[in-house]
Amino acid sequence: MKYRKELHKYFLEEDERYVTEIKGYDIDTQFIKLSPDGIMLLRKGYQSDGPSGPTWDSPWTIPAAFGHDAGYDLIEMELLPLEYQHVFDGLFYLWLIRDGNIWANRKPIIIRSVLKKWAENRARVWYEAVYYLGKSSCNPKNREPILEAP
């Protein structure tokens, strides 16, 4: 038996699509498909550990975490170059802003602008953290080893 030790909290219950700026690749794994037009499909069953770092998970941050994790997974599997880390970090920021605005727009109008600003600030801090500290998370050299039993 061969297996890998990993920790995931979330599992997709349906396919999810992400618009990326990464064009020209045709990658198709069991759970992630990146089309030449830049659309990344995460298939039902894909797993994510959610937002990483000294933070908490919020419903509006989960989609960005899934997309970011998938991008890092493609890099870790050496299907994309390590240089794409910063592209996925930037997309992570944009996805957080988008979903933070959607979340804030569902709240009473009197507090929307405050919540949008708070979400934007949280996204900026998060972006800076993954930009400067994320390389080890997607570097193929740091991938969990394949273990064997018995």
DSSP file (Angstrom, degrees, kcal/mol; ACC not computed):
  #  RESIDUE AA STRUCTURE BP1 BP2  ACC     N-H-->O    O-->H-N    N-H-->O    O-->H-N    TCO  KAPPA ALPHA  PHI   PSI    X-CA   Y-CA   Z-CA
    1    1 A M              0   0    0      0, 0.0   148,-1.8     0, 0.0     2,-0.4   0.000 360.0 360.0 360.0 135.6    0.0    0.0    0.0
    2    2 A K  E     +A  148   0A   0    146,-0.2     2,-0.3     2,-0.0   146,-0.2  -0.972 360.0 156.2-119.7 137.5    1.2    3.5   -0.8
    3    3 A Y  E     -A  147   0A   0    144,-2.0   144,-3.2    -2,-0.4     2,-0.4  -0.945  31.2-133.6-152.1 169.8   -0.2    6.6    0.7
    4    4 A R        -     0   0    0     -2,-0.3     2,-0.6   142,-0.2   142,-0.1  -0.990  21.5-126.5-131.7 138.4    0.5   10.2    1.6
    5    5 A K        +     0   0    0    140,-0.5     2,-0.3    -2,-0.4   139,-0.1  -0.759  45.0 149.9 -87.7 120.9   -0.2   12.0    4.9
    6    6 A E        -     0   0    0     -2,-0.6     2,-0.5     2,-0.1    -2,-0.0  -0.967  37.6-135.9-146.3 161.1   -2.2   15.2    4.4
    7    7 A L        +     0   0    0     -2,-0.3     2,-0.4     0, 0.0    -2,-0.0  -0.970  27.4 166.6-125.2 117.9   -4.7   17.2    6.3
    8    8 A H        -     0   0    0     -2,-0.5    41,-0.3     1,-0.1     3,-0.1  -0.990  19.4-177.0-132.0 141.3   -7.8   18.6    4.7
    9    9 A K        +     0   0    0     39,-1.4     2,-0.4    -2,-0.4    40,-0.2   0.681  69.0  53.6-103.4 -25.2  -10.9   20.1    6.3
   10   10 A Y  E     -B   48   0B   0     38,-2.8    38,-2.3    52,-0.0     2,-0.4  -0.904  54.9-170.1-124.3 143.0  -13.1   20.7    3.2
   11   11 A F  E     -B   47   0B   0     -2,-0.4    36,-0.2    36,-0.2     2,-0.2  -0.997  29.4-118.5-129.3 129.5  -14.3   18.6    0.3
   12   12 A L        -     0   0    0     34,-2.8    33,-2.1    -2,-0.4     3,-0.1  -0.488  18.4-167.2 -67.9 133.0  -16.0   20.0   -2.7
   13   13 A E  S    S+     0   0    0     -2,-0.2     2,-0.3    31,-0.2    -1,-0.1   0.458  74.9  18.9 -97.9  -5.1  -19.5   18.6   -3.1
   14   14 A E  S    S-     0   0    0     29,-0.1    -1,-0.2    28,-0.0    31,-0.1  -0.976  96.3 -80.5-155.7 161.4  -19.8   19.9   -6.7
   15   15 A D        -     0   0    0     -2,-0.3     2,-0.4    29,-0.1    28,-0.2  -0.320  43.5-162.1 -63.6 147.8  -17.5   21.1   -9.5
   16   16 A E  E     -C   42   0C   0     26,-2.6    26,-3.2    -4,-0.0     2,-0.4  -0.999   3.8-149.6-135.9 136.6  -16.3   24.7   -9.2
   17   17 A R  E     -C   41   0C   0     -2,-0.4     2,-0.4    24,-0.2    24,-0.2  -0.846   9.3-169.6-110.3 144.5  -14.8   26.9  -11.9
   18   18 A Y  E     -C   40   0C   0     22,-2.4    22,-3.0    -2,-0.4     2,-0.6  -0.992  19.6-134.8-130.9 136.9  -12.2   29.6  -11.5
   19   19 A V  E     +C   39   0C   0     -2,-0.4     2,-0.2    20,-0.2    20,-0.2  -0.825  33.8 177.6 -89.5 123.6  -11.0   32.2  -14.1
   20   20 A T        -     0   0    0     18,-2.1    68,-0.0    -2,-0.6    67,-0.0  -0.701  39.9-127.5-118.1 173.0   -7.2   32.4  -14.0
   21   21 A E  S    S+     0   0    0     -2,-0.2     2,-0.9    66,-0.1    18,-0.1   0.233  78.1 108.8 -99.2  10.2   -4.7   34.4  -16.0
   22   22 A I        +     0   0    0     16,-0.3     2,-0.3     2,-0.0     3,-0.2  -0.781  47.2 172.1 -98.0 103.9   -2.8   31.2  -16.9
   23   23 A K        +     0   0    0     -2,-0.9    14,-0.2     1,-0.2     3,-0.1  -0.767  47.3  40.5-113.6 155.6   -3.3   30.4  -20.5
   24   24 A G  S    S+     0   0    0     12,-2.3     2,-0.4     1,-0.3    -1,-0.2   0.366  82.0 112.3  95.7  -4.9   -1.8   27.9  -22.9
   25   25 A Y        -     0   0    0     10,-0.4     2,-0.4    -3,-0.2    -1,-0.3  -0.792  45.9-165.3-101.1 144.9   -1.7   24.9  -20.5
   26   26 A D        +     0   0    0     -2,-0.4     2,-0.4     9,-0.2     9,-0.2  -0.809  25.7 161.9-127.6  88.9   -3.8   21.8  -20.9
   27   27 A I  E     +D   34   0C   0      7,-2.5     7,-2.3    -2,-0.4     2,-0.4  -0.912  13.0 177.4-114.8 133.5   -3.6   20.0  -17.5
   28   28 A D  E     +D   33   0C   0     -2,-0.4     5,-0.2     5,-0.2     2,-0.2  -0.870   8.9 162.2-141.9 105.4   -6.0   17.4  -16.4
   29   29 A T        -     0   0    0      3,-3.3    45,-0.0    -2,-0.4    -2,-0.0  -0.465  57.9 -84.9-107.4-176.0   -5.5   15.5  -13.1
   30   30 A Q  S    S+     0   0    0      1,-0.2     3,-0.1    -2,-0.2    16,-0.1   0.882 124.8  10.6 -58.5 -38.8   -8.0   13.5  -11.1
   31   31 A F  S    S+     0   0    0      1,-0.2    12,-2.9    14,-0.1     2,-0.4   0.552 122.6  58.6-120.8 -11.3   -9.4   16.7   -9.4
   32   32 A I  E     - E   0  42C   0     10,-0.2    -3,-3.3     2,-0.0     2,-0.4  -0.980  51.1-178.5-128.6 130.6   -8.0   19.7  -11.2
   33   33 A K  E     -DE  28  41C   0      8,-2.6     8,-3.4    -2,-0.4     2,-0.6  -0.991   4.9-170.4-126.9 125.0   -8.3   20.7  -14.8
   34   34 A L  E     -DE  27  40C   0     -7,-2.3    -7,-2.5    -2,-0.4     6,-0.2  -0.960  16.3-154.4-113.3 113.5   -6.6   23.8  -16.2
   35   35 A S    >   -     0   0    0      4,-2.7     3,-2.3    -2,-0.6   -10,-0.4  -0.459  28.6-109.5 -86.2 157.6   -7.7   24.5  -19.8
   36   36 A P  T 3  S+     0   0    0      0, 0.0   -12,-2.3     0, 0.0   -11,-0.1   0.737 117.7  62.5 -57.9 -22.6   -5.7   26.4  -22.4
   37   37 A D  T 3  S-     0   0    0    -14,-0.2   -14,-0.1     2,-0.1     3,-0.1   0.452 121.9-104.6 -83.7   0.8   -8.2   29.3  -22.0
   38   38 A G  S <  S+     0   0    0     -3,-2.3   -18,-2.1   -13,-0.3     2,-0.5   0.472  75.0 138.2  93.5   2.5   -7.3   29.8  -18.4
   39   39 A I  E     -C   19   0C   0    -20,-0.2    -4,-2.7   -18,-0.1     2,-0.6  -0.717  37.9-157.6 -84.0 126.5  -10.4   28.2  -16.8
   40   40 A M  E     -CE  18  34C   0    -22,-3.0   -22,-2.4    -2,-0.5     2,-0.5  -0.919   4.4-161.1-106.1 123.2   -9.5   26.0  -13.8
   41   41 A L  E     -CE  17  33C   0     -8,-3.4    -8,-2.6    -2,-0.6     2,-0.6  -0.905   4.2-161.9-105.0 125.5  -12.0   23.4  -12.9
   42   42 A L  E     -CE  16  32C   0    -26,-3.2   -26,-2.6    -2,-0.5   -10,-0.2  -0.943  22.0-139.6-103.4 125.0  -12.0   21.8   -9.5
   43   43 A R    >   -     0   0    0    -12,-2.9     3,-2.3    -2,-0.6   -31,-0.2  -0.467  29.4 -81.5 -87.4 155.3  -13.9   18.6   -9.5
   44   44 A K  T 3  S+     0   0    0      1,-0.3   -31,-0.2    -2,-0.2    -1,-0.1  -0.257 118.9  35.6 -49.1 132.4  -16.3   17.2   -6.9
   45   45 A G  T 3  S+     0   0    0    -33,-2.1    -1,-0.3     1,-0.4   -32,-0.1   0.222  78.8 141.3 101.6 -12.8  -14.2   15.6   -4.2
   46   46 A Y    <   -     0   0    0     -3,-2.3   -34,-2.8   -15,-0.2    -1,-0.4  -0.373  42.1-142.3 -62.0 143.6  -11.3   18.0   -4.4
   47   47 A Q  E     +B   11   0B   0    -36,-0.2     2,-0.3    -3,-0.1   -36,-0.2  -0.846  21.4 178.8-115.5 146.0  -10.0   18.7   -0.9
   48   48 A S  E     -B   10   0B   0    -38,-2.3   -38,-2.8    -2,-0.3   -39,-1.4  -0.986  31.9-141.9-140.3 149.6   -8.7   21.9    0.8
   49   49 A D        -     0   0    0     -2,-0.3   -41,-0.1     1,-0.3    17,-0.1   0.393  52.2-130.5 -88.4   4.0   -7.4   22.8    4.2
   50   50 A G        -     0   0    0     12,-0.1    -1,-0.3   -40,-0.1     2,-0.1  -0.253  60.4  -6.3  78.2-170.3   -9.2   26.1    3.9
   51   51 A P  S    S-     0   0    0      0, 0.0     2,-0.2     0, 0.0     4,-0.2  -0.355  76.4-147.6 -60.6 130.9   -7.5   29.5    4.6
   52   52 A S        +     0   0    0     -2,-0.1     4,-0.1     2,-0.1    78,-0.1  -0.554  48.7  39.2-100.1 164.1   -4.1   29.0    6.1
   53   53 A G  S    S-     0   0    0     -2,-0.2     2,-2.3     1,-0.1    73,-0.0  -0.442 110.0 -26.4  99.1-171.3   -2.1   31.0    8.5
   54   54 A P  S    S+     0   0    0      0, 0.0     2,-0.3     0, 0.0    -1,-0.1  -0.501 108.7  92.4 -79.4  76.1   -3.0   32.8   11.7
   55   55 A T        -     0   0    0     -2,-2.3     2,-0.3    -4,-0.2    -2,-0.1  -0.822  69.8-111.0-149.9-175.3   -6.6   33.4   10.6
   56   56 A W        -     0   0    0     -2,-0.3     2,-0.3    -4,-0.1    -4,-0.0  -0.920  32.2-106.0-127.7 155.2  -10.1   31.9   10.8
   57   57 A D        -     0   0    0     -2,-0.3     3,-0.0    -6,-0.1    -7,-0.0  -0.644  36.6-179.4 -82.8 135.0  -12.3   30.3    8.1
   58   58 A S    >>  -     0   0    0     -2,-0.3     3,-2.0     1,-0.1     4,-1.2  -0.959  39.4-114.9-129.3 149.0  -15.2   32.4    6.9
   59   59 A P  T 34 S+     0   0    0      0, 0.0     3,-0.3     0, 0.0    -1,-0.1   0.848 117.1  52.0 -53.8 -34.2  -17.7   31.4    4.3
   60   60 A W  T 34 S+     0   0    0      1,-0.2     4,-0.3     2,-0.1    39,-0.1   0.584 108.9  50.4 -81.4  -7.4  -16.5   34.1    2.0
   61   61 A T  T <> S+     0   0    0     -3,-2.0     4,-1.8     2,-0.1    -1,-0.2   0.617  90.8  78.0-100.0 -15.1  -12.9   33.0    2.2
   62   62 A I  H  X S+     0   0    0     -4,-1.2     4,-2.3    -3,-0.3     5,-0.2   0.916  89.5  52.8 -64.6 -46.1  -13.4   29.3    1.5
   63   63 A P  H  > S+     0   0    0      0, 0.0     4,-2.2     0, 0.0    -1,-0.2   0.919 110.6  47.8 -58.6 -42.4  -13.7   29.7   -2.4
   64   64 A A  H  > S+     0   0    0     -4,-0.3     4,-2.6     1,-0.2     5,-0.2   0.887 110.2  53.0 -63.9 -38.3  -10.5   31.6   -2.7
   65   65 A A  H  X S+     0   0    0     -4,-1.8     4,-2.8     2,-0.2    -1,-0.2   0.901 107.9  50.7 -64.5 -40.6   -8.7   29.1   -0.5
   66   66 A F  H  X S+     0   0    0     -4,-2.3     4,-2.3     2,-0.2    -2,-0.2   0.945 113.3  44.9 -60.9 -48.0   -9.8   26.2   -2.7
   67   67 A G  H  X S+     0   0    0     -4,-2.2     4,-2.1     2,-0.2    -2,-0.2   0.906 114.9  47.9 -63.6 -42.2   -8.6   28.0   -5.8
   68   68 A H  H  X S+     0   0    0     -4,-2.6     4,-2.5     2,-0.2     5,-0.2   0.921 111.4  50.2 -64.9 -45.1   -5.3   29.0   -4.2
   69   69 A D  H  X S+     0   0    0     -4,-2.8     4,-2.5     1,-0.2    -1,-0.2   0.905 109.7  51.6 -60.0 -41.5   -4.7   25.4   -2.9
   70   70 A A  H  X S+     0   0    0     -4,-2.3     4,-2.2     2,-0.2    -1,-0.2   0.915 109.7  49.3 -63.8 -42.4   -5.4   24.0   -6.4
   71   71 A G  H  X S+     0   0    0     -4,-2.1     4,-1.8     1,-0.2    -1,-0.2   0.933 112.3  47.4 -61.1 -46.0   -2.9   26.3   -8.0
   72   72 A Y  H  X S+     0   0    0     -4,-2.5     4,-3.0     1,-0.2    -1,-0.2   0.876 109.1  55.5 -63.1 -36.7   -0.3   25.4   -5.4
   73   73 A D  H  X S+     0   0    0     -4,-2.5     4,-2.3     2,-0.2    -1,-0.2   0.910 105.6  51.3 -62.3 -41.3   -1.1   21.7   -6.0
   74   74 A L  H  <>S+     0   0    0     -4,-2.2     5,-2.7     2,-0.2     6,-1.1   0.877 113.3  45.7 -63.3 -36.7   -0.4   22.1   -9.7
   75   75 A I  H ><5S+     0   0    0     -4,-1.8     3,-1.8     4,-0.2    -2,-0.2   0.929 111.6  50.8 -70.0 -45.4    2.9   23.7   -8.9
   76   76 A E  H 3<5S+     0   0    0     -4,-3.0    -2,-0.2     1,-0.3    -1,-0.2   0.848 108.2  52.5 -61.9 -34.1    3.8   21.1   -6.3
   77   77 A M  T 3<5S-     0   0    0     -4,-2.3    -1,-0.3    -5,-0.2    -2,-0.2   0.441 116.0-119.9 -80.1   1.5    3.0   18.3   -8.8
   78   78 A E  T < 5S+     0   0    0     -3,-1.8    -3,-0.2     2,-0.2    -2,-0.1   0.782  81.9 121.6  63.5  30.2    5.4   20.1  -11.2
   79   79 A L  S   <S+     0   0    0     -5,-2.7    -4,-0.2    -6,-0.2    -5,-0.1   0.629  78.9  32.1 -91.7 -18.5    2.6   20.6  -13.8
   80   80 A L  S    S-     0   0    0     -6,-1.1    -2,-0.2    -8,-0.1    -1,-0.2  -0.962  99.0 -98.8-130.1 150.7    3.2   24.4  -13.6
   81   81 A P    >   -     0   0    0      0, 0.0     3,-2.0     0, 0.0     4,-0.1  -0.323  31.3-114.8 -67.0 152.9    6.5   26.2  -12.9
   82   82 A L  G >  S+     0   0    0      1,-0.3     3,-2.0     2,-0.2     4,-0.2   0.764 110.5  74.5 -57.8 -27.0    7.3   27.5   -9.4
   83   83 A E  G >  S+     0   0    0      1,-0.3     3,-0.8     2,-0.1     4,-0.4   0.712  80.4  72.0 -61.7 -19.8    7.1   31.0  -10.7
   84   84 A Y  G <> S+     0   0    0     -3,-2.0     4,-2.4     1,-0.2    -1,-0.3   0.555  71.3  90.4 -74.7  -5.5    3.3   30.8  -10.9
   85   85 A Q  H <> S+     0   0    0     -3,-2.0     4,-2.1     1,-0.2    -1,-0.2   0.939  87.9  47.1 -52.5 -47.9    3.2   30.9   -7.1
   86   86 A H  H <> S+     0   0    0     -3,-0.8     4,-2.1    -4,-0.2    -1,-0.2   0.797 107.6  56.3 -70.0 -27.0    2.8   34.7   -7.3
   87   87 A V  H  > S+     0   0    0     -4,-0.4     4,-2.4     2,-0.2    -1,-0.2   0.943 110.5  44.3 -65.6 -46.7    0.2   34.5  -10.0
   88   88 A F  H  X S+     0   0    0     -4,-2.4     4,-2.5     1,-0.2    -2,-0.2   0.833 110.3  55.8 -68.3 -30.5   -1.9   32.3   -7.7
   89   89 A D  H  X S+     0   0    0     -4,-2.1     4,-2.0    -5,-0.2    -1,-0.2   0.927 109.7  46.3 -63.7 -43.5   -1.2   34.6   -4.8
   90   90 A G  H  X S+     0   0    0     -4,-2.1     4,-2.2     2,-0.2    -2,-0.2   0.898 112.5  49.4 -65.3 -41.0   -2.6   37.5   -6.8
   91   91 A L  H  X S+     0   0    0     -4,-2.4     4,-3.1     2,-0.2     5,-0.2   0.905 107.0  56.2 -63.7 -40.5   -5.6   35.5   -7.9
   92   92 A F  H  X S+     0   0    0     -4,-2.5     4,-2.4     1,-0.2    -2,-0.2   0.927 107.8  48.6 -54.2 -47.4   -6.2   34.6   -4.3
   93   93 A Y  H  X S+     0   0    0     -4,-2.0     4,-2.4     2,-0.2    -1,-0.2   0.932 112.7  47.1 -59.7 -47.6   -6.3   38.3   -3.4
   94   94 A L  H  X S+     0   0    0     -4,-2.2     4,-2.6     1,-0.2    -2,-0.2   0.895 111.9  50.1 -64.0 -40.1   -8.7   39.1   -6.2
   95   95 A W  H  X S+     0   0    0     -4,-3.1     4,-2.5     2,-0.2     5,-0.2   0.887 110.3  50.7 -65.9 -38.2  -11.0   36.1   -5.3
   96   96 A L  H  X S+     0   0    0     -4,-2.4     4,-2.5    -5,-0.2    -2,-0.2   0.924 111.6  47.5 -63.7 -43.7  -11.0   37.3   -1.7
   97   97 A I  H  X S+     0   0    0     -4,-2.4     4,-2.2     2,-0.2    -2,-0.2   0.945 112.9  49.1 -61.7 -48.4  -12.0   40.8   -2.7
   98   98 A R  H  X S+     0   0    0     -4,-2.6     4,-2.0     1,-0.2    -2,-0.2   0.947 117.0  39.7 -56.0 -52.3  -14.7   39.5   -5.0
   99   99 A D  H  X S+     0   0    0     -4,-2.5     4,-2.5     1,-0.2    -1,-0.2   0.807 111.7  57.1 -74.0 -28.7  -16.3   37.2   -2.4
  100  100 A G  H  X S+     0   0    0     -4,-2.5     4,-2.6    -5,-0.2    -1,-0.2   0.891 108.6  47.9 -64.5 -38.6  -15.8   39.7    0.4
  101  101 A N  H  X S+     0   0    0     -4,-2.2     4,-2.5     2,-0.2    -2,-0.2   0.904 110.9  50.0 -68.0 -41.8  -17.8   42.2   -1.6
  102  102 A I  H  X S+     0   0    0     -4,-2.0     4,-0.6     2,-0.2    -2,-0.2   0.936 113.2  47.2 -60.4 -45.4  -20.6   39.6   -2.3
  103  103 A W  H >< S+     0   0    0     -4,-2.5     3,-1.1     1,-0.2    -2,-0.2   0.929 113.0  48.0 -60.9 -47.4  -20.7   38.8    1.4
  104  104 A A  H >< S+     0   0    0     -4,-2.6     3,-1.8     1,-0.3    -1,-0.2   0.865 104.3  60.4 -64.4 -36.4  -20.8   42.5    2.4
  105  105 A N  H 3< S+     0   0    0     -4,-2.5    -1,-0.3     1,-0.3    -2,-0.2   0.643  98.1  59.9 -67.8 -12.9  -23.6   43.2   -0.1
  106  106 A R  T << S+     0   0    0     -3,-1.1    -1,-0.3    -4,-0.6    -2,-0.2   0.477  94.6  82.0 -89.9  -3.8  -25.8   40.7    1.7
  107  107 A K  S <  S-     0   0    0     -3,-1.8     5,-0.1    -4,-0.2    -3,-0.0  -0.493 101.9 -67.4 -95.9 167.6  -25.5   42.7    4.9
  108  108 A P    >>  -     0   0    0      0, 0.0     3,-1.8     0, 0.0     4,-0.7  -0.259  47.4-120.9 -55.8 141.0  -27.6   45.8    5.9
  109  109 A I  H >> S+     0   0    0      1,-0.3     3,-0.7     2,-0.2     4,-0.5   0.784 106.8  67.4 -56.8 -31.0  -26.7   48.7    3.8
  110  110 A I  H 34 S+     0   0    0      1,-0.2    -1,-0.3     2,-0.1     4,-0.2   0.759 111.2  32.1 -65.5 -24.4  -25.6   50.8    6.7
  111  111 A I  H <> S+     0   0    0     -3,-1.8     4,-2.3    -7,-0.1    -1,-0.2   0.401  90.5  98.3-112.5   2.2  -22.6   48.6    7.4
  112  112 A R  H <X S+     0   0    0     -3,-0.7     4,-2.8    -4,-0.7     5,-0.2   0.917  82.7  49.2 -59.0 -47.8  -21.7   47.5    3.9
  113  113 A S  H  X S+     0   0    0     -4,-0.5     4,-2.1     1,-0.2    -1,-0.2   0.882 112.2  49.0 -64.2 -36.5  -18.9   49.9    3.3
  114  114 A V  H  > S+     0   0    0      2,-0.2     4,-2.4     1,-0.2    -1,-0.2   0.921 112.9  47.4 -66.5 -43.5  -17.2   49.1    6.6
  115  115 A L  H  X S+     0   0    0     -4,-2.3     4,-2.7     2,-0.2    -2,-0.2   0.881 110.7  51.9 -66.6 -37.9  -17.4   45.4    6.0
  116  116 A K  H  X S+     0   0    0     -4,-2.8     4,-2.5    -5,-0.2    -1,-0.2   0.918 111.4  46.9 -63.8 -42.7  -16.1   45.8    2.4
  117  117 A K  H  X S+     0   0    0     -4,-2.1     4,-2.5    -5,-0.2    -2,-0.2   0.907 112.6  49.7 -65.4 -41.5  -13.1   47.8    3.7
  118  118 A W  H  X S+     0   0    0     -4,-2.4     4,-2.5     2,-0.2    -2,-0.2   0.928 112.2  47.7 -62.4 -45.4  -12.5   45.2    6.5
  119  119 A A  H  X S+     0   0    0     -4,-2.7     4,-2.4     1,-0.2    -2,-0.2   0.894 111.6  51.1 -63.4 -40.0  -12.6   42.4    3.9
  120  120 A E  H  X S+     0   0    0     -4,-2.5     4,-2.2     2,-0.2    -2,-0.2   0.916 111.3  47.2 -63.8 -43.6  -10.2   44.3    1.6
  121  121 A N  H  X S+     0   0    0     -4,-2.5     4,-2.3     2,-0.2     5,-0.2   0.909 112.1  50.0 -64.4 -41.9   -7.8   44.9    4.5
  122  122 A R  H  X S+     0   0    0     -4,-2.5     4,-2.2     1,-0.2    -2,-0.2   0.913 110.9  50.0 -62.5 -42.3   -8.0   41.2    5.5
  123  123 A A  H  X S+     0   0    0     -4,-2.4     4,-2.8     2,-0.2    -2,-0.2   0.893 109.6  51.5 -63.0 -40.8   -7.4   40.2    1.9
  124  124 A R  H  X S+     0   0    0     -4,-2.2     4,-2.4     2,-0.2    -2,-0.2   0.929 111.2  46.1 -64.2 -45.9   -4.3   42.5    1.6
  125  125 A V  H  X S+     0   0    0     -4,-2.3     4,-1.9     1,-0.2    -1,-0.2   0.910 114.6  48.7 -63.0 -41.8   -2.7   41.1    4.8
  126  126 A W  H  X S+     0   0    0     -4,-2.2     4,-2.5    -5,-0.2     5,-0.3   0.914 109.5  52.1 -64.0 -44.2   -3.4   37.6    3.6
  127  127 A Y  H  X S+     0   0    0     -4,-2.8     4,-2.7     1,-0.2     5,-0.2   0.933 109.0  49.8 -58.3 -47.5   -2.0   38.2    0.2
  128  128 A E  H  X S+     0   0    0     -4,-2.4     4,-2.1     1,-0.2     5,-0.2   0.881 110.2  52.0 -60.8 -37.6    1.2   39.6    1.6
  129  129 A A  H  X S+     0   0    0     -4,-1.9     4,-2.3     1,-0.2     5,-0.3   0.944 114.1  40.5 -65.7 -47.8    1.6   36.6    3.9
  130  130 A V  H  X S+     0   0    0     -4,-2.5     4,-1.8     1,-0.2    -2,-0.2   0.866 113.5  55.8 -70.9 -32.7    1.2   34.0    1.1
  131  131 A Y  H  < S+     0   0    0     -4,-2.7     4,-0.2    -5,-0.3    -1,-0.2   0.927 120.0  29.1 -62.7 -44.9    3.3   36.1   -1.3
  132  132 A Y  H  < S+     0   0    0     -4,-2.1    -2,-0.2    -5,-0.2    -1,-0.2   0.737 134.8  28.1 -89.7 -23.6    6.3   36.2    1.1
  133  133 A L  H  < S+     0   0    0     -4,-2.3     3,-0.5    -5,-0.2     4,-0.3   0.480  99.1  81.5-116.6  -4.4    5.8   32.9    2.9
  134  134 A G    >X  +     0   0    0     -4,-1.8     3,-1.4    -5,-0.3     4,-1.0   0.656  63.9  87.1 -82.5 -15.9    4.0   30.6    0.5
  135  135 A K  H >> S+     0   0    0      1,-0.3     4,-1.1    -4,-0.2     3,-0.7   0.861  87.8  53.1 -56.8 -38.1    6.9   29.4   -1.6
  136  136 A S  H 34 S+     0   0    0     -3,-0.5    -1,-0.3     1,-0.2    -2,-0.1   0.794 102.9  60.9 -67.8 -24.7    7.7   26.5    0.7
  137  137 A S  H <4 S+     0   0    0     -3,-1.4    -1,-0.2    -4,-0.3    -2,-0.2   0.766 116.1  29.0 -73.4 -25.1    4.0   25.4    0.5
  138  138 A C  H << S+     0   0    0     -4,-1.0    -1,-0.2    -3,-0.7    -2,-0.2   0.438  87.9 117.9-114.5  -0.9    4.1   24.8   -3.2
  139  139 A N    ><  -     0   0    0     -4,-1.1     3,-2.2    -5,-0.2     4,-0.2  -0.528  62.5-140.1 -70.2 123.6    7.7   23.9   -3.8
  140  140 A P  G >  S+     0   0    0      0, 0.0     3,-1.3     0, 0.0    -1,-0.2   0.779  99.7  66.4 -55.7 -26.5    7.9   20.3   -5.1
  141  141 A K  G 3  S+     0   0    0      1,-0.3    -5,-0.1    -3,-0.0    -2,-0.1   0.758 101.0  49.4 -65.9 -23.2   11.0   19.7   -2.9
  142  142 A N  G <  S+     0   0    0     -3,-2.2    -1,-0.3    -6,-0.1    -3,-0.1   0.299  80.7 131.6 -99.8   8.7    8.7   20.0    0.2
  143  143 A R  S <  S-     0   0    0     -3,-1.3    -5,-0.1    -4,-0.2    -6,-0.0  -0.321  70.5 -97.7 -63.2 141.4    6.0   17.7   -1.0
  144  144 A E        -     0   0    0      1,-0.1    -1,-0.1  -139,-0.1    -2,-0.1  -0.361  47.3-113.1 -58.3 134.3    4.9   15.1    1.6
  145  145 A P        -     0   0    0      0, 0.0     2,-0.5     0, 0.0  -140,-0.5  -0.288  24.9-106.7 -69.7 155.5    6.7   11.8    0.8
  146  146 A I        -     0   0    0   -142,-0.1     2,-0.2  -144,-0.0  -142,-0.2  -0.731  40.7-155.2 -80.3 127.4    4.9    8.7   -0.4
  147  147 A L  E     -A    3   0A   0   -144,-3.2  -144,-2.0    -2,-0.5     2,-0.4  -0.658   3.0-148.5-102.5 158.7    4.8    6.2    2.5
  148  148 A E  E     -A    2   0A   0     -2,-0.2  -146,-0.2  -146,-0.2  -144,-0.0  -0.974  13.7-132.7-129.5 144.8    4.5    2.5    2.3
  149  149 A A              0   0    0   -148,-1.8    -2,-0.0    -2,-0.4     0, 0.0  -0.981 360.0 360.0-142.9 151.9    2.9    0.0    4.7
  150  150 A P              0   0    0      0, 0.0    -1,-0.1     0, 0.0    -2,-0.1  -0.940 360.0 360.0 -75.9 360.0    3.5   -2.6    6.0
